Amino acid sequence: MEIKYLDSARVFKAFCDENRLMILEMLQSGEKCACVLLEKLEIVQSTLSHHMKILVDSGVVSARNEGKWTYYAISREGVATAQKLLINLSEIIDSSDCINGNFVEEK
C-alpha cells in the first residue's frame, strides 16, 4: 500500500474510537498531563498509552516529556492536515473530468 494511504489511515484511525474522541475533547481546553487524562477517563495506564500512541502517530496530538510525565496537546498543524485530508477525500469530482477513473487536471 502506498505511503499516502497509510498516513491517511493513521489520521482516520485517530478519530474512530470513543476514548480517543473523549481525549481530543479534553485536550481542546489545552495541554494535559497523562495523569489528568487517566483520572478523567478511568482507564489503566497501558490503555491510555495505546490511545495516545495512535493519536500522536496520526499527527493530530503532540507529546512532550517533563520529568516522569508526558503532556499532550492538540497539534494545530496535525488538525489542519486532517481537515484537508477529509475535504480532499470527500470532494465529489465530475465524471467528465475523469478518464478511466483518474482525475484529469485542466491546463
Secondary structure as GFF3:
##gff-version 3
##sequence-region A 1 107
A	DSSP	alpha_helix	3	14	.	.	.	ID=ss1
A	DSSP	alpha_helix	18	27	.	.	.	ID=ss2
A	DSSP	beta_strand	32	33	.	.	.	ID=ss3
A	DSSP	alpha_helix	34	41	.	.	.	ID=ss4
A	DSSP	alpha_helix	45	58	.	.	.	ID=ss5
A	DSSP	beta_strand	61	66	.	.	.	ID=ss6
A	DSSP	beta_strand	69	74	.	.	.	ID=ss7
A	DSSP	alpha_helix	76	90	.	.	.	ID=ss8
A	DSSP	three_ten_helix	95	97	.	.	.	ID=ss9
A	DSSP	beta_strand	98	99	.	.	.	ID=ss10
A	DSSP	beta_strand	102	103	.	.	.	ID=ss11
###
